[in-house]
Amino acid sequence: MPQTRGRIFDDFASLMTNAAGVANGVKREAETAVRSQVERILAGMNVVTREEFEAVRDMAALAREENDELRRRIVALEAGTAAGH
C-alpha cells in the first residue's frame, strides 16, 4: 500500500507539472496574440514612435533656448536704444 500511495503522489505531481507547462504555453500564446493585435491597432492609429517623440521634444527644447537668447538680446538692444535717446 505505501508504494501505491507513493506512485499516486508521483503521478499527481507529474500531472501538475504537465498542467503547469500547458498553462505556461497558453499564457505565452495569449501574450503573443494580444501583442500582435495591439501592434496592428497602433499601426492603424498613426501613432509616433518614442524615438520620433524624443527627437521632436529635443528640437522644441533647443528652439525654446534659442528664443530665450533672442529675447534677452532684444531686451538689451531696446535698453541700449532707450538709453541713447
Contact map, one row per residue, 1 for C-alpha under 8 A:
1111100000000000000000000000000000000000000000000000000000000000000000000000000000000
1111110000000000000000000000000000000000000000000000000000000000000000000000000000000
1111111000000000000000000000000000000000000000000000000000000000000000000000000000000
1111111100000000000000000000000000000000000000000000000000000000000000000000000000000
1111111110000000000000000000000000000000000000000000000000000000000000000000000000000
0111111111000000000000000000000000000000000000000000000000000000000000000000000000000
0011111111100000000000000000000000000000000000000000000000000000000000000000000000000
0001111111110000000000000000000000000000000000000000000000000000000000000000000000000
0000111111111000000000000000000000000000000000000000000000000000000000000000000000000
0000011111111100000000000000000000000000000000000000000000000000000000000000000000000
0000001111111110000000000000000000000000000000000000000000000000000000000000000000000
0000000111111111000000000000000000000000000000000000000000000000000000000000000000000
0000000011111111100000000000000000000000000000000000000000000000000000000000000000000
0000000001111111110000000000000000000000000000000000000000000000000000000000000000000
0000000000111111111000000000000000000000000000000000000000000000000000000000000000000
0000000000011111111100000000000000000000000000000000000000000000000000000000000000000
0000000000001111111110000000000000000000000000000000000000000000000000000000000000000
0000000000000111111111000000000000000000000000000000000000000000000000000000000000000
0000000000000011111111100000000000000000000000000000000000000000000000000000000000000
0000000000000001111111110000000000000000000000000000000000000000000000000000000000000
0000000000000000111111111000000000000000000000000000000000000000000000000000000000000
0000000000000000011111111100000000000000000000000000000000000000000000000000000000000
0000000000000000001111111110000000000000000000000000000000000000000000000000000000000
0000000000000000000111111111000000000000000000000000000000000000000000000000000000000
0000000000000000000011111111100000000000000000000000000000000000000000000000000000000
0000000000000000000001111111110000000000000000000000000000000000000000000000000000000
0000000000000000000000111111111000000000000000000000000000000000000000000000000000000
0000000000000000000000011111111100000000000000000000000000000000000000000000000000000
0000000000000000000000001111111110000000000000000000000000000000000000000000000000000
0000000000000000000000000111111111000000000000000000000000000000000000000000000000000
0000000000000000000000000011111111100000000000000000000000000000000000000000000000000
0000000000000000000000000001111111110000000000000000000000000000000000000000000000000
0000000000000000000000000000111111111000000000000000000000000000000000000000000000000
0000000000000000000000000000011111111100000000000000000000000000000000000000000000000
0000000000000000000000000000001111111110000000000000000000000000000000000000000000000
0000000000000000000000000000000111111111000000000000000000000000000000000000000000000
0000000000000000000000000000000011111111100000000000000000000000000000000000000000000
0000000000000000000000000000000001111111110000000000000000000000000000000000000000000
0000000000000000000000000000000000111111111000000000000000000000000000000000000000000
0000000000000000000000000000000000011111111100000000000000000000000000000000000000000
0000000000000000000000000000000000001111111110000000000000000000000000000000000000000
0000000000000000000000000000000000000111111111100000000000000000000000000000000000000
0000000000000000000000000000000000000011111111100000000000000000000000000000000000000
0000000000000000000000000000000000000001111111000000000000000000000000000000000000000
0000000000000000000000000000000000000000111111100000000000000000000000000000000000000
0000000000000000000000000000000000000000011111110000000000000000000000000000000000000
0000000000000000000000000000000000000000011011111000000000000000000000000000000000000
0000000000000000000000000000000000000000000001111101100000000000000000000000000000000
0000000000000000000000000000000000000000000000111111100000000000000000000000000000000
0000000000000000000000000000000000000000000000011111110000000000000000000000000000000
0000000000000000000000000000000000000000000000001111111000000000000000000000000000000
0000000000000000000000000000000000000000000000011111111100000000000000000000000000000
0000000000000000000000000000000000000000000000011111111110000000000000000000000000000
0000000000000000000000000000000000000000000000000111111111000000000000000000000000000
0000000000000000000000000000000000000000000000000011111111100000000000000000000000000
0000000000000000000000000000000000000000000000000001111111110000000000000000000000000
0000000000000000000000000000000000000000000000000000111111111000000000000000000000000
0000000000000000000000000000000000000000000000000000011111111100000000000000000000000
0000000000000000000000000000000000000000000000000000001111111110000000000000000000000
0000000000000000000000000000000000000000000000000000000111111111000000000000000000000
0000000000000000000000000000000000000000000000000000000011111111100000000000000000000
0000000000000000000000000000000000000000000000000000000001111111110000000000000000000
0000000000000000000000000000000000000000000000000000000000111111111000000000000000000
0000000000000000000000000000000000000000000000000000000000011111111100000000000000000
0000000000000000000000000000000000000000000000000000000000001111111110000000000000000
0000000000000000000000000000000000000000000000000000000000000111111111000000000000000
0000000000000000000000000000000000000000000000000000000000000011111111100000000000000
0000000000000000000000000000000000000000000000000000000000000001111111110000000000000
0000000000000000000000000000000000000000000000000000000000000000111111111000000000000
0000000000000000000000000000000000000000000000000000000000000000011111111100000000000
0000000000000000000000000000000000000000000000000000000000000000001111111110000000000
0000000000000000000000000000000000000000000000000000000000000000000111111111000000000
0000000000000000000000000000000000000000000000000000000000000000000011111111100000000
0000000000000000000000000000000000000000000000000000000000000000000001111111110000000
0000000000000000000000000000000000000000000000000000000000000000000000111111111000000
0000000000000000000000000000000000000000000000000000000000000000000000011111111100000
0000000000000000000000000000000000000000000000000000000000000000000000001111111110000
0000000000000000000000000000000000000000000000000000000000000000000000000111111111000
0000000000000000000000000000000000000000000000000000000000000000000000000011111111100
0000000000000000000000000000000000000000000000000000000000000000000000000001111111110
0000000000000000000000000000000000000000000000000000000000000000000000000000111111111
0000000000000000000000000000000000000000000000000000000000000000000000000000011111111
0000000000000000000000000000000000000000000000000000000000000000000000000000001111111
0000000000000000000000000000000000000000000000000000000000000000000000000000000111111
0000000000000000000000000000000000000000000000000000000000000000000000000000000011111
